[in-house]
Amino acid sequence: MLPFHLVYHEGYDLNLGPHVFPSQKFRLIKERLLADGFAAPEDFVSPEPASNDDLLLVHERGWIQRLKNGTLSQEEILQLEIPYSPEMSRAFWLAAGGTTLAARLALDEGVSFNVGGGFHHAFPDHGEGFCAINDIAVAIRKMQHDGKIHRAMVVDCDVHHGNGTAAIFAGDPAVFTLSIHQYNNYPVRKPPSTVDVHLSDGVGDQEYLDRLRTAYRFPVSGFHPDLMIYVAGADPYCQDQLGGLALTFDGLKNRDRLVIETALCDGVPVVIVLAGGYALQVDDTVTIHCNTAKVAKDAIVKIGWNRKPN
């Protein structure tokens, strides 16, 4: 068995049909991990949908109701950029439940991997950029509400700035947000994170890793988070359709290794969520996400896990 759990639900698929966001990737990742012999069926755990009360820790009641009941305005759907369906709505409730479950598991196991989630463009009162419910923020607020953690850190390595997450936690000293992203890309308006690393177009492996290492190492040891959520976007990849960076498979694995090993060495549990990935070949996106799981396994085996007291 794996030294940590993989959180997955067949309902994670947003039921988008032909779309640049391949939401079937969640199923394909599970199938690949099983086929490779990396994971066994018992390594996967299934979440329940987040409760409305949990979502209300982050989101406005009206937005939750419109999203659940299918009464979004045309403007809201256009801003969300994905078609509405009951399956889409339920998928976001499940993703939030999945990241929350992964947070609980990480506190015990050191690492957990949600084969979904990372919807960092969702704001309290609306969705943007394929993201309707901010599962990252819901998980953090739920863990704080239940007294499981005090401080949290979000390390967002998607190619796109984590604007919703940054806005939700703006001015909150208990949550440190770091976003490293291509500056000349979506979204146009980028609310400030605690630390933002704005990258020029075409940045490759070495510069990316150097910039991330500089921005990341000191906050981990200085801020002392009780939990880290790592947004492991696959879209900094050099052949991503919605990205303009130039990372290779090896560069992305080194990124994962840097983030996960640094946290574990400091006794910080890590929740991994997937966020974006729009490679010309969906198989490449699946490979990148599966590589993140494999790096996580290597890290927890190499470093081990000793939970620090809150």
Buried (B, 14 or more C-beta within 10 A) or exposed (E): EBBBBBBBBEBBBBBBEEBEBBBBBBBBBBEBBBEEEBBEEEBBBEBEBBBEEBBBBBBBEEBBEBBBEEEBEEEBEEBBBBEBBEEBBBBBBBBBBBBBBBBBBBBEBBBBBBBBBBBBBBBBEBBBBBBBBBBBBBBBBBBBEEEBBEBBBBBBBBBBBBBBBBBBBEEBEBBBBBBBBBBEBBBEEBBEBBBBBEBEEEBBBEBBBEBBEEBBEEBBEEBBBBBBBBBBBBBBBBBBEBBBBBBBBEBBBBBBBBBBBBBBEBBBBBBBBBBBBBBEEBEBBBBBBBBBBBBBBBBBEEBEBEBEEE
